Amino acid sequence: MGEGLLGRIFNNKCESLVQNSISKPILAPIIVILIGKANPHACDHVRQKMTYHTKSSCPKVTIITSVFNGEKYLESAIQSVIDQDYSNIEYIVVDGGSTDGTLDIIRKYEKFISKWISEKDDGMYYAINRGIRLAEGDIIGNLNADDLLYDSNVVSKIADQFSNSKIDFLYGDLQKIDEFYGLERNIKLSPVSYDTVLSSGHSTFVPHPAFYIRKACIEELGLYDERYKYASDFDLILRCMKRYSGKHLGFRVAKFRVHPSSITASGKLESERIAILEKYGVIGRSSISDRVRFLAGWALYLSKNIHFTYRIKKLYVHFRN
């Protein structure tokens, strides 16, 4: 039955049953048994997926999306959470009092959102902090309203890493979506230390969209510093790396979008980045070890992310326009 039309029908039915088991976990053990009795060799990948989700040890992962007038991209972000094959997700959306169609999108997907708020706030990190205070999950991650989770099993793999190791935080690779040029490229990262990130002068080596941390650690560290409106994640990641142990994942976690209205493209990060480096005593410091870490860190990053083809395409688009 695994081959031909009947096999495809059976496999499709299995996939349908899996979706039911994810939305209603109590059905999962029954569905696993039914699939096994119907055909012990069919839908193995489905039964493995369902068996994973019925483990009582699966940690709850809270994903927080802060948004303000984000109607253009929000639906894609929400859909990337809905599409996850991991059932123990708490999804929190904090809206800053949007005046466009953002609330219509939130209401459209309300049954898939664990908690949501909409009222005027004091910026992105204020909203994320509100989400953390509401969170009941063991693990906290942030998904910007204009970004996406990379694929449907990202959260499963993240949860598995936290379940099977003593790490306090982790981060993965990214895919950059450059809407200025209509191009995409994969960003490969590496395991790095606190000193290397600090000496690099940027948050590039541990990107916020691919960063997940145990809630207990944030409660010990303190929340995002709301004095910083655009680069508070850089400060929090530095505080985290200085105190806790983490891990780099060798797979892509998120799709990071750069577009005309994004903070990354606005240039607003720069002054806050300098202020944070001053806070950590980096500005004006020029020891040999700092220089070595700076050069070694950026050399490794650039060696993995030269992307000649991408750069040629970018030049072509630039001159064509």
Helices and strands as residue ranges (DSSP letters): H 4-23, G 25-27, H 28-38, H 44-53, E 61-67, H 74-82, E 89-95, H 102-108, G 110-112, E 115-118, H 124-134, E 139-142, E 148-149, H 154-163, E 169-178, E 183-187, H 194-200, G 208-210, E 211-214, H 215-221, H 232-243, E 246-258, H 263-266, H 269-279, H 288-304, H 308-320
